[in-house]
Amino acid sequence: MDFIIKNIWFLLFFVWSIPLSYYRSKFRKIIYQTDSWLINIKPFFWKEILGLIGNIYPKNISYKKLRNFYRFYLTIYLLLLIASLVLN
């Protein structure tokens, strides 16, 4: 129990990051309009960032839903980071 208390922030980040690769892969496949698994290892960032901040496919409903969910997911990461910095 003492281990869990001492490492709570690490454990929270670890648990929250487990589905990250799935969501990021799904989001990148919509952004770059491909079904290839290679999109997960290529370092394309600008279009992904623009797709996350803006609205590059305004008529694509699945893009909008996933973008909003991914924003929420990354916001929780930011909140975890801020809480770990403030509370430690």
Buried (B, 14 or more C-beta within 10 A) or exposed (E): EEEEEEEEBEEBEEEEEEEEEEBBEBBBBBBBEEEEEEBEEEEEEEEBEEBBEEEBBEEBEEBBEBBEEBEEBBEEEEEBEEEBEEEE
